[in-house]
Amino acid sequence: MEIRIRYRSNRVDVFDTDTFTKSEPFGNANMLTDFEVLFDQLGKTGIWLAAHSYDASRSYRSDAPDGETPVARRKKGWRFLLAESEEVAGIETVSIGSDIALQRICGELVDMLRLDETASAWIGNINGLSAVDKTVALFEVLTRAAPAGSAPEDIARMCGCSLALVNTLQAMGVAPEEDEENEEEDEYDSWMEGLDHEDVD
């Protein structure tokens, strides 16, 4: 797994979990490594990567009942600081593999993973939408679907951003484009309506 952080200064930090200083950092008994990219302390201590191991010691086989598969033990590993809190303000994007996890839009770091995952569940065709179009379109769809009295701040959070950013984008004139299929239907209806008013000999 590769984690890439690009800063406003054009500095790029690349972290590659496939190339530890040792080929087996948790020892020969490790059969599976669990990596966590932690954004929950973004504004406090920064961005962290946690690596945990699954210990598959032979001694655990005796703990399993006859005929059942023994269970490996999940063991806490280490945390690695990828970006300090003072550096967060200068971050433009954070990518995990080929996916953009965080992207700065109008000064705010947007949770792109949440935006994309929620949009794929609520919007039909999102492939051609930019991030800002997707944000506004998703917010409007969720607002219509939400129960009466739902806080707009909570709806914006489902889009991976703040309500302030949604308001900013709407004030800039960002609006979801009409579906092409609907546009074609409207054009067809207008054409047929014109025929209704023509005199036919």
Secondary structure, DSSP 4 states (H G I P E B T S, - for coil): -EEEEEETTS-EEEEETT--SSSSTT-TTEEEEEEEEE-TTTTTTEEEEEEEEEE--GGGGGGSPTTS---PEEEEEEEEEEEEHHHHTTEEEEEETTEEEEEEETTEEEEHHHHHHHHHHH-S--TT--HHHHHHHHHHHHHHHSPTT--HHHHHHHTTS-HHHHHHHHHTT--PPPPHHHHHHHHHHHHHHHHHTS---
